[in-house]
Amino acid sequence: MNEPFLRARGAGSAGPAEGSRDLDWPPLPEPLEVAVYDNHTHLEIADGSSPLDWREQLDRASSVGVRGVVQVGTDLETSRWSAQIASHEPRVLAAVALHPNDAPELEAAGLLDEHLAGIAELAGRPRVRAIGETGLDFFRTPDEAGQRAQYRSFEAHIAMAKEHNLAMQIHDRDAHTAVIETLRRVGAPERTVFHCFSGDREFAQLVADSGWYLSFAGTVTFKNAQPLRDALEVIPRSRILIETDAPYLTPTPFRGRPNSAYLIPHTLRAMAAHLGIDASTLAEQISSNTELVYGHWDDHPVDSPTALVGVRP
């Protein structure tokens, strides 16, 4: 088949067990009047009762005012796929990295340096605009040896982002203090984004005061996520980004169902309502912020889409 292989939704997904989930795709929301970008999505991961091809996901997103996405790799294979798709599809920019949870296994196998070198090669491509997702995850890697591998990988990714003047997307789970200490010790890239921000008001203030960006996913709409809404209140609007982390973290009112970039309007409208501002005003600010972080989606032309035939992650 000429379409890329869709990876199954992984064990790390959030939400109910697969057997209890509603696997139907949510309907299209009312289109946004001012377009925005999804700055973190995984188009290659299959979900739903009938998984959507990446082109259909982008078409749905375009129809509701999501003008582009940052497609994020989590290993060498998906990073190569992300860079390839971005090189041919004008609605896609790429982020490339090794996920922190993969670093201990790669280190143990003697492959971490080889895979980091592969990411470094991809970082030089013009439509690769970010290194990510990288960072620290002490939830899934609580042991000291595994954490050492994560630190080594994280610091190598930071160096790549600075060398190529790319944005960096941070994965931070149960590691707030360690992430901040690492960024301060080695020096953060100029444009650093805390993907799927998960901290509270105080941590949000610290991140914003450091000149970094906070990206909010569908979790900000969850009933039990008041700390995220508190965080949203205290940061400058010039530091706010928005994402899906699709196919995970589907916003209310469709929590637990498949997620895709076309559902961004639900998250944006919930954020605007909480801040007491017009959705179009917030969308305009977020769109401007996103372009400051990643550049414009049309800064570099794409290659012929026919070259995508047979491309598989």
Secondary structure, DSSP 8 states (H G I E B T S, - for coil): --S---EE--TT--SS-GGGS--S--------SS-EEEEEE-TTEE-SSS---HHHHHHHHHHTTEEEEEEE-SSHHHHHHHHHHHHH-TTEEEEE---GGGHHHHHHTT-HHHHHHHHHHHHTSTTEEEEEEEEEETTT--SHHHHHHHHHHHHHHHHHHHHTT-EEEEEEES-HHHHHHHHHHH---SSEEETT----HHHHHHHHHTT-EEEE-GGGGSTT-HHHHHHHHHS-GGGEEE---TTS---TTSTTS---GGGHHHHHHHHHHHHTS-HHHHHHHHHHHHHHHH--TTSS----GGGGTT---
